[in-house]
Amino acid sequence: MIYKSAFRDIIYPAQNREPRATRYRIVLAKASRLVRAIVHLVADEPIQPESTDLPTAIDVILNRIIDGELTGVRHDCIRLVVQTGAQLTDYPITYNALELKGHGGRAPRPPGTSDQPIHIRSIDVVGGSVAFYVDHDGGRPASDVVARMLR
């Protein structure tokens, strides 16, 4: 492990647009070749007994954290781990390639033209260039190595 930040509060909108709060931190971990930023989100906190809105707001929370603290970090170097009680779930992060902006913030093609195939490498997609989404169905229990890092 390289770095473990302190927990921070984040306010997010519930399904009915009421404010809710949860806590998160960022852990930088050295993997075999890369340093990975693990966003550790705590779903069940005593200050937030109603956690039923969190699964629907994870995308909003993740993008706010990335925009605020991980802008410019490669997509393949960011992981999301959600803690619910003692369970840690590692969720894959995806993105919509159609939202990707070209250099200087311009769209790669003018609107109204036909779709053209383009090649996008995952290492070229960074925080702040596109919205990220959580693959809820792809969530798996975090590995023992990740669990030890987050404790």
C-alpha positions as CSV (number, residue, x, y, z in Angstrom):
1,M,0.0,0.0,0.0
2,I,1.2,3.5,-0.8
3,Y,-1.4,5.9,0.6
4,K,-4.7,5.8,2.6
5,S,-6.7,9.0,3.0
6,A,-9.0,9.8,5.9
7,F,-12.7,9.1,5.5
8,R,-14.6,12.1,4.1
9,D,-18.4,12.8,4.0
10,I,-20.2,13.1,0.7
11,I,-23.7,14.3,0.3
12,Y,-25.8,12.8,-2.6
13,P,-29.4,13.0,-3.7
14,A,-31.8,10.2,-2.8
15,Q,-34.4,8.9,-5.2
16,N,-36.8,11.5,-3.9
17,R,-34.1,14.2,-4.2
18,E,-33.7,14.5,-0.4
19,P,-30.1,14.8,0.7
20,R,-28.3,11.7,2.1
21,A,-24.8,11.3,3.4
22,T,-22.2,8.6,3.3
23,R,-18.4,8.3,3.7
24,Y,-15.6,7.5,1.4
25,R,-11.8,7.5,1.2
26,I,-9.2,6.9,-1.5
27,V,-6.5,4.3,-1.1
28,L,-3.6,4.2,-3.5
29,A,-2.3,0.6,-3.8
30,K,0.7,-0.7,-5.6
31,A,-0.2,-3.6,-7.8
32,S,2.2,-5.7,-9.8
33,R,2.9,-3.0,-12.4
34,L,0.5,-0.1,-11.6
35,V,-0.6,2.0,-8.8
36,R,-4.4,1.7,-8.5
37,A,-6.7,4.3,-6.9
38,I,-9.4,2.4,-4.9
39,V,-12.5,4.4,-4.0
40,H,-13.7,2.9,-0.7
41,L,-17.3,3.8,-0.2
42,V,-19.0,2.9,3.1
43,A,-22.7,2.1,2.5
44,D,-23.9,1.5,6.1
45,E,-23.0,4.3,8.5
46,P,-24.7,5.0,11.9
47,I,-25.4,8.6,10.6
48,Q,-27.1,7.2,7.6
49,P,-29.5,4.4,8.6
50,E,-31.4,4.4,5.3
51,S,-29.0,3.1,2.8
52,T,-31.6,1.9,0.3
53,D,-30.9,4.9,-2.0
54,L,-27.2,4.3,-2.2
55,P,-27.2,1.7,-5.1
56,T,-29.1,4.1,-7.3
57,A,-26.8,7.0,-6.5
58,I,-23.4,5.2,-6.8
59,D,-22.8,6.5,-10.3
60,V,-23.4,10.1,-9.1
61,I,-21.2,9.6,-6.1
62,L,-18.4,8.0,-8.1
63,N,-18.3,10.7,-10.7
64,R,-18.3,13.5,-8.1
65,I,-15.3,11.8,-6.4
66,I,-13.5,11.3,-9.6
67,D,-14.1,14.8,-10.8
68,G,-13.0,16.2,-7.5
69,E,-10.0,14.1,-6.7
70,L,-9.1,11.7,-9.6
71,T,-9.3,13.9,-12.7
72,G,-6.7,12.8,-15.2
73,V,-6.3,9.3,-13.6
74,R,-6.6,6.4,-16.1
75,H,-9.8,4.4,-16.2
76,D,-8.0,1.1,-15.8
77,C,-6.3,2.4,-12.6
78,I,-9.6,3.2,-10.7
79,R,-11.5,0.6,-8.7
80,L,-14.7,1.0,-6.6
81,V,-15.2,-1.0,-3.5
82,V,-18.4,-0.6,-1.5
83,Q,-18.5,-1.7,2.1
84,T,-21.9,-2.9,3.5
85,G,-21.4,-4.0,7.1
86,A,-18.5,-6.5,7.0
87,Q,-18.9,-7.3,3.3
88,L,-16.7,-5.6,0.7
89,T,-17.9,-5.7,-3.0
90,D,-15.6,-4.7,-5.9
91,Y,-17.6,-3.2,-8.8
92,P,-16.2,-2.9,-12.3
93,I,-16.3,0.7,-13.7
94,T,-17.4,1.3,-17.3
95,Y,-17.9,4.3,-19.5
96,N,-19.8,5.4,-22.6
97,A,-17.3,5.8,-25.4
98,L,-19.8,8.1,-27.3
99,E,-19.3,10.7,-24.6
100,L,-15.5,10.8,-25.0
101,K,-14.2,14.2,-26.0
102,G,-11.3,14.8,-28.4
103,H,-8.4,17.1,-27.7
104,G,-9.3,20.6,-26.5
105,G,-12.7,19.5,-25.4
106,R,-14.1,19.3,-28.9
107,A,-16.2,16.4,-30.1
108,P,-14.3,14.1,-32.4
109,R,-16.8,14.6,-35.2
110,P,-19.4,17.2,-36.0
111,P,-23.0,16.4,-35.0
112,G,-25.3,15.0,-37.7
113,T,-22.6,12.9,-39.4
114,S,-22.9,9.2,-39.7
115,D,-21.4,7.0,-37.0
116,Q,-17.8,6.1,-37.7
117,P,-15.9,3.3,-35.9
118,I,-13.1,4.5,-33.8
119,H,-10.5,2.8,-31.6
120,I,-10.3,3.8,-28.0
121,R,-7.8,2.3,-25.6
122,S,-8.9,2.0,-22.0
123,I,-5.6,3.7,-20.9
124,D,-6.6,6.8,-22.9
125,V,-9.8,7.3,-21.0
126,V,-9.2,9.4,-17.9
127,G,-11.3,10.8,-15.1
128,G,-12.9,14.0,-16.2
129,S,-13.0,13.1,-19.9
130,V,-16.2,11.0,-19.7
131,A,-18.8,9.9,-17.1
132,F,-18.1,6.6,-15.4
133,Y,-20.8,4.0,-14.6
134,V,-20.8,1.2,-12.1
135,D,-21.6,-2.3,-13.4
136,H,-24.0,-3.4,-10.6
137,D,-24.4,-6.9,-12.0
138,G,-20.6,-7.4,-12.2
139,G,-20.0,-6.7,-8.5
140,R,-18.0,-9.4,-6.8
141,P,-16.6,-9.9,-3.3
142,A,-13.3,-8.0,-2.9
143,S,-10.2,-10.2,-2.9
144,D,-8.5,-10.9,0.4
145,V,-5.6,-8.6,-0.6
146,V,-8.0,-5.6,-1.2
147,A,-9.9,-6.4,2.0
148,R,-6.6,-6.3,4.1
149,M,-5.6,-3.0,2.4
150,L,-8.9,-1.4,3.4
151,R,-8.9,-2.4,7.0
